[in-house]
Amino acid sequence: MSDTSGLGTNNKERPQKSNPVRLPGVLFHMRCDDLQRYIDKRKRRDPEFAEEFEKGYAKFKAEAILKEAREETGSTEDEMERTEKS
């Protein structure tokens, strides 16, 4: 029996799932690569957006690294702050 679903065994052939995004008055689906293309285009068009985006991403990344370190050591935010201040 042949596969009539259009999906092969190769992962590249599978359709990508999209994530719903809600904007004021609009609901649509956007894939991660679509989002990245939008961000890249917007950054090229708007230097202020690019600068603020990079600042926000750097802060997000630093906080994610700290959270991961806390989870690995079983520390709380307060314990990490006390250690940092001493």
Buried (B, 14 or more C-beta within 10 A) or exposed (E): EEEEEEEEEEEEEEEEEEEEEEEEEEEEEBEEEBEEEEBEEEBEEEEEEBEEBEEEEEEEEEEEEBEEEBEEEEBEEEEBEEEEEE
